[in-house]
Amino acid sequence: MVGIPLVVQADDWPQWRGPDGTGISNETDWISEFPASGPREAWRKNIGVGCSAVSVVDGMLYTLGWHDGQDVVVCLDAVTGAPIWEFSYRADRYERNHDGGPAATPAVDGDRLYTLGRDAQLFCLDSQTGEQKWSKSLKRQLDLKVPHWGFSGSPVVVGDLLLLDLGRIVVFDKFNGKIKWVTKDYGSSYSTPLPFQYSRRSLVAAFPSYGLVVLDFSDGRELAKYSWETSYDVNVATPIVIDGHIFISSGYDKGCALFQLDHRGLNLAWENRAMRNQMSTCILVNGHLYGFDEKTLKCIDIHRQGKERWSHRGLGRGALSAAGDKLIILSEKGELIIADADSERFQLRGRAKMFRTSEGWTAPVLADGRIYCRSGHGELVCIDVGSKR
């Protein structure tokens, strides 16, 4: 049981955590071990400060950055880095204990691109030209209280609908922006919700500051919830759905938990502090979760009460994705690391410095034989790992 997938080409990465919401690329034909000289850098750009990850579809790359008082939606040629178009709007930087800038990842759906700013500015743009199709000022429309660090969850496309968690979980008609349903306020929100199928029903798992909330996707009706309070009202990681269970994790020394979902609601299976995701969401591979427990990369066994299998220090609060049996890791200090998704030990396969600045908090993306790494200061680096080039 995984997220509801978008219909895309195999090598595309159309939205946050990829086409099916797992953070795992379907690519297999790529170079996972670097030569002594390091991986080949294809191009490098400064796109403005921010933590927005990239989305890549049909050879076009989309992301957001901030500079000169504006959020800027950037569309680049994914192969060469050449600019295709830009779209900008007035925005605050939200420079609070980090470089600030937009944090949500754009979602690509055919000829439409959806973006969200820290103040809940929602835009639907033409993905080919950047022309605005429609927009919403949701802070005013929904009377939202913007959280301390601004909204960071990404828009998610599900069929003809668009899903957002703004403390109030909202579903829109993706074609015109009309609200289909909206929930009550569950508090501050930094997390991206996960749509999924369970017992032939379409559901949503959301993780606002209240805790874990499960909704009926058809009408937003609350089916189950579990209070999960954290320091600063911060829950950032996306929930992970596993065989009738839902995993959540939070930083600031809170910990993680696994819940069983049934017709009666959410039942706590186990809870511990072995995995504390302050920012980056874990990756599930073969029954094991790989992720950052605060500043330590770890592997835990989800079927054995979250038992720690191994830990590796020195990477800071990084971010990761995966492809097949390999982890693709970006350290806080800007190192790209390839390691085995091996539950027995941490096994390094490749390591290279991407940028000198810190705040490597954005998940790296593998798409069409290229890995894209982004720093909080605005550097975007493309590494060519295609095996046939």
N, C-alpha and C positions, 0 to 999 in steps of 0.2 A: 504494500500500500504506500504509494508515493504521491507527490503533488500532481495535480492535473496538468498534463503536458500541453505545450503549444505545438502546432503543426509547423515545423521548420525543417530546413536542411540539416543533415547530420552534424555538420561542422559549425553551425550557427550557435550563438549564445545570446538570445534575444532579450533577456531580462535578468533580474537579480537571481543568483544561484542557478542560472541556466534554464533550459526549456522545461525541465520537470521539477525544478525547485530543490534539487538535491546537492547542488554545488559540484557535481561530477560531470566531466566532459565525456562524450561518447567516442572521442578520438582514440585510436590505437596506434596509428602509423606516425609516430613522432619520436624525436631524439630526446631521451630522458637522461642521458649521461653526457656531460659537457667535455669537450677536448681540453687539453692542458692550457690552450690559449684562451679558453672561455667560450661561451656561446656567441653566435654572430648577432650583433646588434643591427637591426634593419633600419630603425629610425628612432628619433627622440624629439619630443615636443614639450613646451611649457603651456599648459592649458588653464592655469589659474589654480588657486588653492581650493582644496576640498577633498572629500573622501568618497565621492561618487565613483563606483566601479564602471567598467566599460560594458557595453552591449555591442555585439558584432553580428550583422546580418548581411548576406549577399555582398561581401567585400566592403561594407561601410561600417565605420565605428562611431559610436555615440557615447558621449559622457558630458559631465558638467564641471565647470570651474567658476571661481569668483575672482574678479579684479576690477579695480576702479569703480567700486560701488554697484557692481552688477553681477548677477548670475549669468553665465554664458553657456548655452547649450551648444556643444561642438560636434560637428559631423566631419570625420576625416576619412580619407582612403585608408582602409585597414592594412593594405600592403605597403604603401609608400609614406603614409602619414600626411599626404597633401591635403590641405583644407578643401572642403566641399561647400559647406555653409556654416553660418553661425546665427544664433538667435539669442537675444539678451533682454533682461528686464531688471529694473531697480530692485536691489535686495541688500539686506544687512549681512555682514560677514559672519556674525556669531563667533567671534574670536574669544573663546572662553576655555582656558587651559589647553588649547590646541590652536592650529592655524585657521580653523573655521572653514567657511565655504560650504557649498551644497554637499549633502551626504547621500541622498537617494540616488539609486541607479535607474537610468531611463529604461522604459519597456518599449520594444519595437514590435509592431503588429502590422505586417503588410505595408501599406502606404501611410501608416500612422505611428507617431512617436509620442509617448506620454512621459512627462517629467513632473517632479514635485520639488518645490523649494522649502527652505527651513520654516518659512512663515505660511506654509500650506498653499502656496501658489501652484495651482495645477494647470498644466498646458497640454493640449493636443496639437501636435505639429505635423505637417507633411514630412514624412521621413526622407523624401527625395530632395525637397527644396527648402525645408525649414519654415515654410509659410504656416501661419497660425490658422488652425481649423476652429478651435474653441478654447476657452480658458475659464477658470473658476477661481475666485478669491474665497477659499473655503474658511479662512479665519473669520471673515465677516459673515459669510452665508450660514455657517453652522455654529457661530458664536463660540469658537474654539479658544481655549487657553493654550497658548504656545508654550511647550515645555522649555526648561532652562537652556538646553542646547539646540532647540529648534527641532522640528520634525525630521526624522532620518529614515523612516521606513519607505520602501520603494513601491511604486504602483505595480500591480500584478494583473495581467490580462487573462481572463477566463472566458473563452467563447466570445460572446458579444458584450461581455461585461468587463468593468474595470474595478478592481478591489484595492482599498486603502485602509490602513489603520492610523487614525488620527486621535486615538483615545476613544473616539466614537468610530466604530468600524462602518465603512461606507461602501456601497456598490453603486456604480454609475452605468448608464448606457454609454458604451465606449464611442459611439458614433456622434452623439450630441451633448454628452455630459449631464444628461438628466439623471437625477438621483432616483434609484430604484428602491433602496431602503437604507436606513441609517439606525444605528443602535444608540442606546444611552451612553453616557460618558463613563469610561472605565479608567480614567486618569491619564497621566502623561504617557506618551507613546514614542518609542524610538525603533520599534521592531517592524519587520515586514511580515504580514500574515501569510499563512500557508493554506491554500485550497486543497482539499483531498477527498478521495472517495472512501466511504466506509459503509459496509452492509448495503450496497447499492444506493447510497445516498451521497449527495454532494454537500460537504461540510467545509467549515473554515476553522482553523486553529489560529488564534491571535494571542499576543503576549504583551499587552499594555501594562502599566504600573500596577494595576489591581492584581494581575497574575494571569494564569492560563484561562482562556475563554474559548469555548467551542460553540459554533453557531450553525444553524441550518442555512446553507448558501442560497436557497430559493427565496427566503424572506427575512433573513437576519434574526430569526427567533433564537433566543439563548437556550442551548441544550444542556450545557454543563459549564461549571467554572470552579476554579480553585485559587484561593488567595495566596499570593506569593510576594510578600513585601520585601523591598530591598532599600539599601541606603540611596538617598537622592532620587527615589522613585524611578530607577533606571533598570529596565529590562530591554536589552538590545538584540540578543540572538533570536533568530527565527526558530520557531518550534520544529521539531523533527518527528515525523510520523513513521512508526515501525510496527507492522503486523498487529494492528489493533491497540497500539500503545502510542503515547506522545511523550517526547523528551523535551525538557526545558532546562536552561542553565543561565545563571546570572553571576556577575562579578561582585566586587566590593565585599568579598568573603562570604557570599551567600551560599553558592553551591548549585547542585543540580538534582533533578528528580525524574522518575519515569512513572507515568500514569497509565492504567488500563482504562480504555474507553468501552463502555457497554451501554445498554438501554437505560440503566439507572444513573449514569453520569460518569465521573472521573474517580477512579480508585487508585490511591497511592500504592505503587508497587515497591519502590524504594526511593530513598533520598540520602545524599551525602555531600561532601565538599571536595570530592576528587576532581571535579571539573567546574571551574568558575569562569564562564565566558563573559568577560567584561564588554567586549565588542564583537569579536569574530565568532561566527556560528561554526559548530563542529561539522565534520564530514563523517557519514556513516559508510563503512566498507566492511562487508562480511561480518556483521554482528558486532563490530567494534567501532567506537567513536574516537576520532582523532581531532584534537583541538587545543586551544590555548587556555590552560588553567591559570588565569592571570598572566604571569610572565613565563610560564613553563609549558612547553609543548608536551602533550600527554596522549596516551592511548588507554582507554578504559573499556571494559567488557560490559556491554549493556545487558547481557543475559545473566551476569553474576553480580548483581547488586551494584553495578558501576565500579567493579574492582579495577584498580590501577594495574596496567600491564607493564608500562614503562614511562619514563619521563626524560625530557631533554631540555636543559637550561641554556641560556645565553642568547635567545632570539627575541627577548622582550615580548611586548604584546603585539604579536604579528597577526597575520591572516592567512587563510589557506583555501585551496580547492583541490580537486583530484581528477585523475584520468586513469581508468583501469585500476591497476594495483600500485599506482604512484601518487604520492602527495606532492602538490605544487604549493610551496610555502613562500611568503614574503615576510621577512623579519622586520621588526620595528625599525631597525637601522638600515633597511634598504637592501638586504641580501635576498636574492632569489635562490631557493633551495629545492632540489628534487630529492625525495626520499621514498623508500618503499612503504607502502601501506601494509606493514608487517606487524602483527600483534605481539610478536615475540621480542622485538628489539627495534631501536631506531637505526636505520641503515641509510647513510647518506649516499646519493648517486651523483649529485652535481651541486655546485655552489658558485655563485658569482655576484659581485657587487653591482647593483643596478643604479643607485644614486647615493650621494653622500649625506643627504639630509635625513632626519629622523621622520617619525610618523608614517611608517610603512604599514598603515592600518587597513588598507583596502585590499580585498581579496583579488589575487592575480587570476587572469582569465586565459585559458587555452582555447583558441578558435582557429581552425583551418591551418594548423601547423605553426601558429605564432602564439607566444605568451606575452600578455600585456601587463605591465606593472606600473602602478601609479603611487606617487608620494603625496603626502598631505600638502607639501609646498607647491605642488603643481607639475612635477615632472612626470611625463608619460613615456615609457620606454617599451619598444616592441622588439622582442627577441625571436629570431627565426629558428624554429626547431623542427621544420619540415624535413622528413627523411628523403624526399625525392627532389630537393632543390640543391 
